[in-house]
Every structure is written in structure tokens, then in C-alpha cells.
């Protein structure tokens, strides 16, 4: 059975998110201005333990994009727009 988990991602160039094997990130991201944290959701296998390290990039508009990486979504943070990319399993 699958379920949806929520992951916190700091607004920084790159971070590691630990997920169960086979996790599939969903393209919805939200930012909480008070904490400067992005929230990212993923479909995961229920009961599986987090063992995969996914490299997640947060890129500001106009900055170089990571290669290779797949776009997960963008979010407005005041006057900034952050674009979040999945760099795959590390």
C-alpha cells in the first residue's frame, strides 16, 4: 500500500532527503515564510524505511540549473521565486 509523506527542505542550494525505496515526488511545494522551510510531498510504500538519499536542489530565478535534475515545482517567497529540482538518488 502507498501513502503520502511530507518532507521539509530548507531554502539552500542543495539538501538530502531520505525516502523509502521507490518514492515518487509530487509536484507540489509550499513555503512557510516564518520558518523559511519548503514542504515537499512524495508517494511512498507504507511501512518502508527511509534508505534512499535524494538530492534536492533549490534554485532562485536567474541562477544556473542543476544537471541532470527534474523540476518538481516553484513557489513564491515574498519577492523571490524558488524552483525545486530532484537531482535523483545519491
C-alpha positions in Angstrom: 0.0 0.0 0.0 1.2 3.5 -0.7 0.8 6.7 1.3 1.9 10.3 1.1 4.7 11.6 3.3 5.8 15.2 3.8 9.4 16.3 3.7 10.9 19.6 4.9 13.5 21.2 2.6 15.5 24.3 3.8 15.9 27.1 1.3 19.5 26.3 0.5 21.3 25.3 -2.7 21.1 21.6 -2.1 20.0 19.2 0.6 19.5 15.4 1.1 16.0 14.0 1.7 15.8 10.4 3.0 13.0 8.4 1.5 11.9 4.8 1.3 12.9 3.0 -1.9 10.8 3.9 -4.9 9.4 7.1 -3.5 7.8 9.4 -6.2 7.9 13.1 -5.5 4.8 15.0 -6.2 5.0 18.4 -8.0 3.5 20.5 -5.1 5.7 22.6 -2.9 4.7 25.1 -0.2 6.8 27.6 1.8 6.3 28.8 5.3 7.7 32.3 5.5 8.1 32.2 9.2 10.5 29.2 9.1 11.9 29.6 5.6 11.2 25.9 5.0 9.7 24.4 1.9 7.4 21.3 2.1 7.6 18.6 -0.5 5.3 15.6 -0.7 6.1 12.1 -2.0 4.2 8.9 -2.6 5.9 6.1 -0.7 5.3 2.5 0.1 3.7 2.4 3.6 5.8 0.8 6.3 9.0 1.0 4.3 12.1 2.5 6.0 13.8 5.6 4.6 17.0 4.3 3.0 17.4 6.3 -0.2 19.2 9.7 -0.3 17.6 12.0 -2.8 19.5 15.2 -3.7 17.1 18.1 -3.8 18.1 21.5 -5.3 16.5 24.9 -4.5 17.3 27.4 -7.2 16.4 31.1 -7.4 15.2 32.6 -10.6 18.1 33.6 -12.9 20.6 31.2 -11.3 22.2 28.2 -13.1 20.1 25.0 -13.1 21.5 21.7 -11.8 22.2 19.0 -14.4 20.8 16.4 -14.5 17.7 17.1 -12.5 13.9 17.1 -12.9 11.7 20.0 -12.0 9.3 19.4 -9.0 7.7 22.8 -8.7 8.1 26.5 -8.0 6.9 28.6 -5.1 6.7 32.4 -4.3 8.5 33.5 -1.2 7.8 37.3 -0.9 9.6 38.8 -3.8 11.6 35.6 -4.5 10.6 32.6 -6.6 12.2 29.3 -5.7 12.4 26.4 -8.1 12.9 22.9 -6.7 14.6 20.1 -8.6 15.1 16.4 -7.8 18.7 15.5 -8.5 18.0 11.8 -8.2 19.3 9.2 -5.8 22.8 10.0 -4.4 
